[in-house]
């Protein structure tokens, strides 16, 4: 079963409640109805649809959830997903960035110094060389990445990626693409 089909089946609230009741140990239509707080008719209709898809087996009033199909669908989806776009040409740096950057956001600031420098080098690329930025703009650019803009700003300055004077910041370190 494809992950999209599985999600589509569970997008219906009644079918989701039936699957949840089965996962929690209900074994008959009556037990599912009681556990899910649903009318028997609704459970029977949902069970029929889940049975046609192969997610549930039905033997009279007895229902069996095939929970292993969730894992199989997840594995199939993961195998068919395109590989992540590299964030760096250097495989070691890319591995660090893939661990800390999700969907264009920094999920956490690395504690390990070497990893933190890789992330800061990546963030420094947001700032154009030769352009002076007021603190408010620096905060806005960093907020796209992570909510703790003060920490990121401080790390970028302390580690020489940005310089600061009279409330203005400019890029003073990191790599520049030419």
C-alpha positions in Angstrom: 0.0 0.0 0.0 1.3 3.4 -0.9 1.8 6.0 1.8 -0.5 8.5 0.0 -3.3 5.8 -0.1 -2.8 5.1 3.6 -2.9 8.8 4.5 -6.1 9.2 2.3 -7.7 6.4 4.2 -6.9 7.9 7.6 -7.9 11.4 6.5 -11.5 10.3 7.3 -12.1 10.9 11.0 -14.3 7.8 11.4 -11.8 5.5 9.7 -9.0 7.0 11.8 -11.0 6.3 15.0 -11.6 2.7 13.9 -7.9 2.2 13.2 -7.0 3.8 16.6 -9.5 1.5 18.5 -8.1 -1.5 16.7 -4.5 -0.5 17.5 -5.4 -0.1 21.1 -6.8 -3.6 21.3 -10.4 -3.6 20.2 -11.2 -6.8 18.2 -14.8 -6.7 17.2 -17.1 -4.2 15.5 -18.9 -3.8 18.9 -15.7 -3.2 20.8 -14.5 -0.7 18.2 -17.8 1.2 18.4 -17.6 1.3 22.2 -13.9 2.4 22.2 -14.3 5.0 19.5 -17.7 6.3 20.6 -19.1 5.6 17.1 -22.4 4.1 16.0 -22.2 0.4 14.8 -23.3 1.4 11.3 -20.4 3.9 11.0 -17.9 1.3 12.2 -19.2 -1.3 9.8 -18.9 1.1 6.9 -15.4 2.2 7.8 -14.3 -1.4 8.4 -15.6 -2.3 5.0 -13.6 0.4 3.4 -10.5 -0.4 5.4 -10.9 -4.1 4.6 -11.1 -3.4 0.8 -7.8 -1.5 1.1 -6.1 -4.4 2.9 -5.4 -2.4 6.1 -8.0 -4.4 8.1 -9.1 -8.0 7.8 -12.7 -8.8 8.6 -14.1 -12.1 9.7 -17.8 -11.6 10.6 -17.7 -9.1 13.5 -14.0 -9.7 14.2 -11.6 -7.2 12.9 -7.8 -7.4 12.6 -5.6 -4.4 12.0 -2.5 -5.1 9.8 -0.3 -2.5 11.5 2.8 -3.7 9.6 1.4 -2.0 6.5 2.2 1.4 8.1 5.9 0.5 8.3 5.9 -0.9 4.8 4.3 2.2 3.4 6.7 4.5 5.3 9.7 2.5 4.0 8.4 2.5 0.4 7.9 6.3 0.6 11.4 6.8 2.0 12.9 4.7 -0.7 11.2 6.6 -3.5 11.8 10.1 -2.0 14.4 12.1 -3.9 17.8 12.5 -2.1 18.1 15.7 -0.2 19.7 18.6 -2.0 23.3 19.0 -0.8 23.8 22.2 1.2 27.6 22.1 0.7 30.0 20.7 -1.9 32.1 19.3 1.0 30.6 16.0 2.1 31.6 16.4 5.7 30.1 19.9 5.9 27.0 18.7 4.1 26.5 16.0 6.7 26.6 18.5 9.5 24.2 20.9 7.7 21.8 18.1 6.8 21.7 17.2 10.5 20.9 20.8 11.7 19.0 22.4 8.8 15.5 21.3 7.9 13.3 23.0 5.3 15.6 26.0 5.2 15.5 26.4 9.0 18.1 25.8 11.7 16.5 23.2 14.0 19.1 23.8 16.7 22.4 25.5 17.2 25.1 22.9 17.5 26.9 22.7 20.8 30.1 21.1 19.4 32.4 23.9 18.2 33.4 22.4 14.9 29.8 21.8 13.9 28.8 25.3 15.1 31.4 26.8 12.8 30.1 24.9 9.8 26.6 26.2 10.5 27.8 29.7 11.1 29.8 29.7 7.8 26.6 28.6 6.1 24.6 31.4 7.7 27.2 34.0 6.9 26.4 33.4 3.2 23.1 35.2 3.8 24.9 38.5 4.1 26.3 40.1 0.9 30.0 41.1 1.2 30.4 44.9 1.1 26.8 45.6 2.3 26.2 47.2 5.7 23.1 46.0 7.6 21.3 47.7 10.4 20.7 45.4 13.4 17.0 45.2 12.7 17.7 43.8 9.2 20.3 41.4 10.6 17.7 40.2 13.0 15.1 39.8 10.3 17.5 37.7 8.1 18.5 35.5 11.0 14.9 35.0 12.2 14.2 33.1 9.0 16.7 30.6 10.2 16.1 30.4 14.0 14.2 32.2 16.6 17.2 33.0 18.8 18.6 35.8 16.6 20.6 37.3 19.5 22.6 34.1 19.9 23.2 33.7 16.2 24.2 37.4 15.8 26.6 37.1 18.8 28.2 33.9 17.4 28.6 35.4 14.0 30.3 38.4 15.4 32.4 36.6 18.0 33.7 34.1 15.3 34.5 36.8 12.8 31.8 36.1 10.2 30.3 39.5 10.8 31.7 42.7 12.1 29.8 45.4 14.1 30.2 49.1 14.6 27.7 51.8 15.6 24.7 49.5 15.2 25.7 48.3 11.7 26.9 44.9 10.7 28.8 43.7 7.6 30.1 40.4 6.5 33.8 40.0 7.3 34.4 36.3 7.1 33.4 33.0 5.6 33.6 31.9 2.0 32.5 34.0 -1.0 31.2 32.4 -4.2 32.9 33.9 -7.2 
